[in-house]
Amino acid sequence: MIFNIQRFSTHDGDGIRTLIFFKGCPLHCQWCSNPEGISYDHTILYDKRLCRDLGECMKTESRAIRRINGHGIRIERGQIAHPEILRDVCPSRALTVVGEEKSVEDLLQEIEKDRPFYRDNGGVTLSGGEPLSQTAFLVPFLRALKERKIPVNVETSLHVKWENIAAVVEGINTFLADLKHTDTKKFRAFTGGNARMVTDNLKKLVAGGARVIIRVPVIPGFNHTQKEMNHIIDYVDSLGIKEMHFLPYHTLGMEKYRMMNIPYPYEPYKPVRDEEVYPYAEYAQKKGLRTKTGG
Ligand code: SF4
């Protein structure tokens, strides 16, 4: 299932790229800026600011959607068995459904529209959610892209079974791999996941000769200290990886938590400014790593 296709991206690998966002992620990072991409199922977003009280959604789902006093609706999401039936019911787009099943052919058609812009170094970047959760789809999709000589990058948390990675590694040109923390307790507390799974996969990828660029989200209260970041950089350097990107925490996803009616654990934190991550990049550069800061 796909939840977005973003064209003409220049931040997610070389050249001009088409980003495809796969729905579903095994982690629940407290700062996630794509919360609508975490569930493997459809996700209902409701933007009260756009609601004109037209009531079309209630005609479709009269049990689970009720008008509330004053202005707007209350949605009992757990009672909606098939959210996709609400996809196009709201004329003012206050209520939208995220997530759409696409075939390999559907995606290839979209990609072909952008292909003239890839030139020598652009291509497709798989993002999410966690694209490597969906290998059954990826195997034929990557084969089709390879036949068309379209380069593919993947943005991944590496928090999947090694078998998932092994199944697609031949079809991926560059792994843009997150390394959020090396401390297993902190990783578990803030993401719900297992840091060992990430580092074990990373070691296997590097040993197999894959091109890997590490991306570290710089997150206040989690890893945004020189001591913790030095530890992460030392670890990356010890693996022989040559390039690292530092991505400062931002709050662009905050509104989506409201639209999903779930709490945003990172509400109290301010965005991290680019200059706050420069000392981390300098430390990495002194070790001989190429670095990039910002999204
Ligand atoms: S790994 Fe990425 S998509 Fe998954 S929860 Fe964390 S920030 Fe969100």
Residues whose N, C-alpha, C, O or C-beta is under 5 A from the ligand:
A	BS01	SF4	C25 L27 H28 C29 C32 G128 G129 S157
